Amino acid sequence: MKVASAAKVIVSGQFFGAGDALDAYLIAFLIPSFLGDVFAGALNPALIPAYMEARHREGTSAAVSVYARVLYPSVALFSVAAAILLILANPVLKILASGFSPAKLALSRSLLGYVIVLLPFSALSVVWRSIFNANQRFAAAAIAPLMTPLVTIAAVIGGGRFIGVSALAAGTAVGALAELAVLALWLRHLRIPVFPRWNWKTAPSTGVFRQYCPIVANNVVMGGSTIVDQTMAAMLGPGSVSVLNFGTRAAGVLLAIGPTALSTAIFPRLSAMAARNEWGNLRKTLIHYLWFSAAITVPVAVTLAYFPRRSRGSCSSVERSRRRTRALSRRFRPSLYYSCPCR
């Protein structure tokens, strides 16, 4: 999925370059993307243990009730948040992109209208993919997110020359909708309810939300640098936000291929051990995977961060952008070292 996202960045760069249009899109996309990663992303590690514990102790119907108790409030809250953000778009964008010109801010505001739907979509996507992971259906959870970058690439190639960067924003929204469609069809194929019945007699899933709050706090701390980085880049010259995005993309791809993929695979297994009170096996398994992860990521991070690169040739504007991208890329590669497979 991250490789496809990197391909989307490459295609976007080819069509729009590191300039005002792509900067405006990235700042507009930053708002729902960051909030989705922080708040919707926390649903996955909070829901899976509660879902598996309910299934282990009380059966499938209890697990489905936990699923319903998380799905509907999440989608409702994220939809309200999206509406509020759309109303407050102008002051929020002025804070995030204080260095943008009025025309560039107006473009970001119009693009935000396309991508704000990602906020409620992300709640649906994360909850559904959590259910797939809890049922050991990793392929479904991994393949469906490919729809967003693939549809976006098609939209940019097909409409980028006609409607400009709006094609990128519209493609992102339509791609997210296509991802949800694939997930819903796959759930039906596995006979898992897409929209489970709300059982009023079931106690609220306080356990899920009790775990959810600390995970959100962790996500804010770990992901807050994204907001700071792009806000600082927006104060610089045209194309700075785009160059930052290009420069950090390689580290993001490597994180997704390595530690993030590993955590997705082992987390349901660890949750099942916890539900069965197998704390000794859980501790041994966790230590094993931590050493395994460190043995791979530390050498890769060190190699990529300090591998010598020498720039030659004329210092054209394109070459300067490439140098800035390489510098940013080296700056963010050490983040691989700090990745834990059980985040």
C-alpha positions as CSV (number, residue, x, y, z in Angstrom):
1,M,0.0,0.0,0.0
2,K,2.8,2.4,0.9
3,V,4.6,1.5,-2.3
4,A,1.4,2.5,-4.2
5,S,1.2,5.7,-2.2
6,A,4.8,6.5,-3.1
7,A,3.9,5.9,-6.8
8,K,1.0,8.4,-6.3
9,V,3.5,11.0,-5.0
10,I,5.8,10.4,-8.0
11,V,3.0,10.8,-10.5
12,S,1.7,13.9,-8.6
13,G,5.2,15.3,-8.7
14,Q,5.5,14.7,-12.4
15,F,2.2,16.5,-13.2
16,F,2.3,19.4,-10.7
17,G,5.9,19.7,-9.6
18,A,7.1,21.1,-6.3
19,G,5.0,24.3,-6.4
20,D,2.0,26.1,-5.1
21,A,-0.6,23.7,-6.4
22,L,0.9,20.6,-4.7
23,D,1.7,22.6,-1.5
24,A,-2.0,23.7,-1.3
25,Y,-3.1,20.1,-1.7
26,L,-0.7,18.7,0.9
27,I,-1.8,21.2,3.5
28,A,-5.5,20.5,2.8
29,F,-4.8,16.8,2.9
30,L,-2.8,17.1,6.2
31,I,-5.8,18.0,8.3
32,P,-8.0,14.9,7.7
33,S,-4.9,12.7,7.3
34,F,-3.4,13.7,10.6
35,L,-6.7,13.5,12.5
36,G,-7.5,10.1,10.9
37,D,-4.1,8.7,11.8
38,V,-4.3,10.0,15.4
39,F,-7.9,9.3,16.3
40,A,-9.1,6.7,13.8
41,G,-5.8,4.9,13.8
42,A,-6.1,4.4,17.6
43,L,-9.3,2.3,17.1
44,N,-7.3,-0.6,15.7
45,P,-5.2,-1.5,18.7
46,A,-8.1,-0.7,21.1
47,L,-10.7,-2.7,19.3
48,I,-8.8,-5.9,18.4
49,P,-8.1,-7.0,22.0
50,A,-11.6,-6.3,23.2
51,Y,-13.1,-8.0,20.2
52,M,-11.0,-11.2,20.7
53,E,-11.6,-11.2,24.4
54,A,-15.4,-11.0,23.9
55,R,-15.2,-13.8,21.3
56,H,-13.1,-16.0,23.5
57,R,-15.2,-15.6,26.7
58,E,-18.7,-15.1,25.4
59,G,-18.8,-16.1,21.8
60,T,-19.2,-14.5,18.3
61,S,-22.4,-12.6,19.1
62,A,-20.7,-10.8,22.0
63,A,-17.7,-9.9,19.7
64,V,-20.1,-8.5,17.0
65,S,-21.8,-6.4,19.7
66,V,-18.4,-4.9,20.6
67,Y,-17.8,-4.3,16.9
68,A,-21.1,-2.4,16.6
69,R,-20.5,-0.4,19.8
70,V,-17.3,0.9,18.3
71,L,-18.3,1.4,14.7
72,Y,-21.4,3.6,14.9
73,P,-20.1,6.1,17.6
74,S,-16.8,6.4,15.7
75,V,-18.4,7.2,12.4
76,A,-20.9,9.6,13.9
77,L,-18.1,11.5,15.9
78,F,-15.8,11.7,12.9
79,S,-18.6,13.0,10.7
80,V,-19.4,15.7,13.1
81,A,-15.7,16.6,13.4
82,A,-15.5,16.8,9.6
83,A,-18.4,19.2,9.5
84,I,-16.9,21.4,12.2
85,L,-13.5,21.5,10.4
86,L,-15.1,22.5,7.2
87,I,-16.8,25.4,9.0
88,L,-13.6,26.4,10.7
89,A,-11.4,25.8,7.6
90,N,-10.3,29.4,7.1
91,P,-8.8,30.0,10.5
92,V,-7.3,26.5,10.7
93,L,-5.6,26.9,7.4
94,K,-4.3,30.3,8.3
95,I,-2.6,28.8,11.3
96,L,-1.2,25.8,9.4
97,A,-0.1,27.7,6.3
98,S,0.8,31.1,7.6
99,G,3.3,31.6,4.8
100,F,0.7,31.0,2.0
101,S,-0.5,33.8,-0.1
102,P,-4.3,34.5,-0.1
103,A,-4.7,32.8,-3.5
104,K,-2.8,29.7,-2.2
105,L,-4.9,29.6,1.0
106,A,-8.1,29.8,-1.1
107,L,-6.9,26.9,-3.2
108,S,-6.2,24.9,0.0
109,R,-9.7,25.7,1.3
110,S,-11.4,24.5,-1.9
111,L,-9.3,21.3,-1.9
112,L,-10.2,20.6,1.7
113,G,-13.8,20.4,0.6
114,Y,-12.8,17.3,-1.4
115,V,-10.6,15.5,1.1
116,I,-12.5,16.2,4.3
117,V,-14.6,13.1,3.7
118,L,-11.5,11.1,4.5
119,L,-12.2,11.7,8.2
120,P,-15.4,9.6,8.5
121,F,-14.2,7.2,5.8
122,S,-11.1,6.6,7.9
123,A,-13.2,5.5,10.9
124,L,-15.1,3.0,8.7
125,S,-11.9,1.7,7.1
126,V,-10.0,1.2,10.3
127,V,-12.8,-0.5,12.1
128,W,-13.5,-2.9,9.2
129,R,-9.8,-3.6,8.7
130,S,-9.5,-4.3,12.5
131,I,-12.2,-6.9,12.1
132,F,-10.3,-8.6,9.3
133,N,-7.1,-8.6,11.3
134,A,-8.9,-10.0,14.3
135,N,-10.2,-12.9,12.1
136,Q,-6.7,-13.5,10.7
137,R,-7.8,-12.2,7.2
138,F,-4.7,-10.0,6.7
139,A,-4.9,-10.1,2.9
140,A,-8.2,-8.3,2.8
141,A,-7.0,-5.6,5.2
142,A,-3.8,-5.1,3.2
143,I,-5.2,-5.1,-0.4
144,A,-8.2,-2.8,0.0
145,P,-6.2,0.3,0.9
146,L,-4.5,0.0,-2.5
147,M,-7.6,1.4,-4.1
148,T,-7.0,4.9,-2.8
149,P,-3.6,5.5,-4.4
150,L,-4.5,3.6,-7.6
151,V,-7.7,5.5,-8.2
152,T,-5.8,8.8,-7.4
153,I,-3.1,8.0,-9.9
154,A,-5.8,7.3,-12.5
155,A,-7.6,10.6,-11.7
156,V,-4.4,12.6,-12.0
157,I,-3.4,11.0,-15.3
158,G,-6.9,11.4,-16.7
159,G,-7.8,14.8,-15.4
160,G,-4.7,16.5,-14.1
161,R,-4.2,18.4,-17.4
162,F,-7.8,19.6,-17.4
163,I,-8.8,20.5,-13.9
164,G,-5.3,20.7,-12.3
165,V,-4.7,19.7,-8.7
166,S,-8.4,19.3,-8.1
167,A,-8.1,16.0,-9.9
168,L,-5.6,14.9,-7.2
169,A,-8.0,15.9,-4.4
170,A,-11.1,14.3,-6.1
171,G,-9.2,11.2,-6.9
172,T,-8.2,10.8,-3.2
173,A,-11.8,11.1,-2.1
174,V,-13.1,8.7,-4.7
175,G,-10.3,6.3,-4.0
176,A,-11.1,6.2,-0.3
177,L,-14.8,5.4,-1.2
178,A,-13.6,2.6,-3.5
179,E,-11.5,1.2,-0.6
180,L,-14.6,1.1,1.6
181,A,-16.6,-0.6,-1.2
182,V,-13.9,-3.3,-1.5
183,L,-13.8,-3.8,2.3
184,A,-17.6,-4.0,2.5
185,L,-17.8,-6.6,-0.3
186,W,-15.1,-8.7,1.3
187,L,-16.9,-8.6,4.6
188,R,-20.1,-9.8,3.0
189,H,-18.1,-12.6,1.2
190,L,-16.8,-13.8,4.6
191,R,-20.3,-13.5,6.1
192,I,-19.3,-10.8,8.6
193,P,-21.9,-8.1,9.0
194,V,-20.9,-4.9,7.3
195,F,-23.2,-2.8,9.5
196,P,-23.9,-5.0,12.6
197,R,-27.2,-4.7,14.5
198,W,-27.0,-2.4,17.5
199,N,-27.9,-4.4,20.6
200,W,-29.3,-2.0,23.2
201,K,-29.1,-4.6,25.9
202,T,-25.4,-5.0,25.5
203,A,-23.2,-3.0,27.9
204,P,-21.2,-0.1,26.4
205,S,-17.7,-1.1,25.3
206,T,-16.0,0.9,28.0
207,G,-12.9,-1.4,27.8
208,V,-12.3,-0.3,24.2
209,F,-12.5,3.4,24.9
210,R,-10.5,3.0,28.1
211,Q,-7.6,1.7,26.0
212,Y,-8.4,4.1,23.2
213,C,-7.5,7.3,25.1
214,P,-3.8,6.4,26.0
215,I,-3.3,5.3,22.4
216,V,-4.6,8.6,21.1
217,A,-2.2,10.4,23.4
218,N,0.7,8.3,22.1
219,N,-0.4,9.0,18.5
220,V,-0.5,12.7,19.1
221,V,3.1,12.7,20.5
222,M,4.5,10.4,17.8
223,G,2.6,12.0,14.9
224,G,2.6,15.6,16.0
225,S,5.9,16.2,14.3
226,T,4.1,15.9,11.0
227,I,1.9,18.9,11.7
228,V,5.0,20.9,13.0
229,D,7.1,19.9,10.0
230,Q,4.6,20.9,7.4
231,T,3.6,24.1,9.2
232,M,7.2,25.1,9.3
233,A,7.7,24.2,5.7
234,A,4.6,26.3,4.7
235,M,6.5,29.4,6.0
236,L,9.2,28.9,3.5
237,G,9.3,29.4,-0.2
238,P,7.0,27.8,-2.8
239,G,7.4,24.1,-3.1
240,S,8.8,23.6,0.4
241,V,5.9,21.5,1.6
242,S,6.1,19.4,-1.5
243,V,9.9,18.9,-1.1
244,L,9.3,17.8,2.5
245,N,6.7,15.3,1.4
246,F,9.1,13.9,-1.2
247,G,12.0,13.7,1.2
248,T,10.1,11.8,3.9
249,R,8.4,9.3,1.6
250,A,11.2,6.8,1.5
251,A,11.3,6.4,5.3
252,G,7.5,6.0,5.3
253,V,7.6,3.2,2.8
254,L,10.3,1.3,4.7
255,L,8.4,1.7,7.9
256,A,5.3,0.3,6.4
257,I,7.1,-2.6,4.7
258,G,9.0,-3.5,7.9
259,P,7.8,-2.7,11.5
260,T,4.2,-1.6,10.6
261,A,3.5,-4.8,8.6
262,L,5.1,-6.9,11.4
263,S,2.9,-5.3,14.1
264,T,-0.2,-5.8,12.0
265,A,0.6,-9.5,11.7
266,I,1.5,-10.3,15.3
267,F,-0.9,-8.0,17.2
268,P,-4.0,-10.3,16.9
269,R,-1.8,-13.2,18.0
270,L,-0.7,-11.3,21.1
271,S,-4.3,-10.2,21.8
272,A,-5.4,-13.9,21.7
273,M,-2.7,-14.8,24.2
274,A,-3.8,-12.0,26.5
275,A,-7.4,-13.1,26.3
276,R,-6.3,-16.7,27.3
277,N,-4.1,-15.3,30.1
278,E,-1.0,-16.8,28.5
279,W,1.3,-14.1,29.8
280,G,4.5,-16.2,29.8
281,N,4.1,-17.1,26.1
282,L,3.1,-13.5,25.3
283,R,6.3,-12.2,27.0
284,K,8.5,-14.7,25.1
285,T,6.9,-13.9,21.8
286,L,7.1,-10.2,22.3
287,I,10.8,-10.3,23.2
288,H,11.5,-12.6,20.2
289,Y,9.9,-10.1,17.7
290,L,11.5,-7.1,19.3
291,W,15.0,-8.6,18.8
292,F,14.0,-9.7,15.3
293,S,12.8,-6.2,14.4
294,A,15.8,-4.5,15.9
295,A,18.2,-6.8,14.1
296,I,16.8,-5.7,10.8
297,T,15.8,-2.1,11.3
298,V,18.8,-0.8,13.1
299,P,21.4,-1.7,10.4
300,V,19.0,-0.5,7.7
301,A,18.5,2.9,9.4
302,V,22.2,3.4,10.1
303,T,23.1,2.5,6.5
304,L,20.5,4.7,4.9
305,A,21.1,7.6,7.3
306,Y,24.9,7.8,6.9
307,F,25.6,6.3,3.4
308,P,27.6,9.0,1.7
309,R,26.1,10.9,-1.2
310,R,27.9,13.4,-3.3
311,S,26.2,15.9,-5.5
312,R,27.8,17.0,-8.7
313,G,26.8,19.2,-11.6
314,S,25.2,22.6,-12.0
315,C,23.0,23.9,-9.2
316,S,19.8,24.4,-11.2
317,S,16.5,24.9,-9.4
318,V,15.6,21.3,-10.1
319,E,19.0,20.2,-8.7
320,R,18.5,22.3,-5.6
321,S,15.1,20.7,-5.0
322,R,16.7,17.3,-5.4
323,R,19.4,18.2,-2.8
324,R,16.8,19.4,-0.4
325,T,14.8,16.2,-0.9
326,R,17.9,14.1,-0.2
327,A,18.8,16.1,2.9
328,L,15.2,15.7,4.3
329,S,15.3,12.0,3.4
330,R,18.5,11.5,5.4
331,R,17.0,13.4,8.3
332,F,14.0,11.1,8.6
333,R,15.5,7.7,7.9
334,P,16.7,7.3,11.5
335,S,13.0,7.1,12.5
336,L,13.2,3.4,11.5
337,Y,15.3,2.8,14.5
338,Y,12.6,4.0,16.9
339,S,9.9,1.9,15.4
340,C,8.5,-0.8,17.6
341,P,6.6,-3.8,16.0
342,C,3.9,-3.6,18.7
343,R,3.0,0.1,18.4
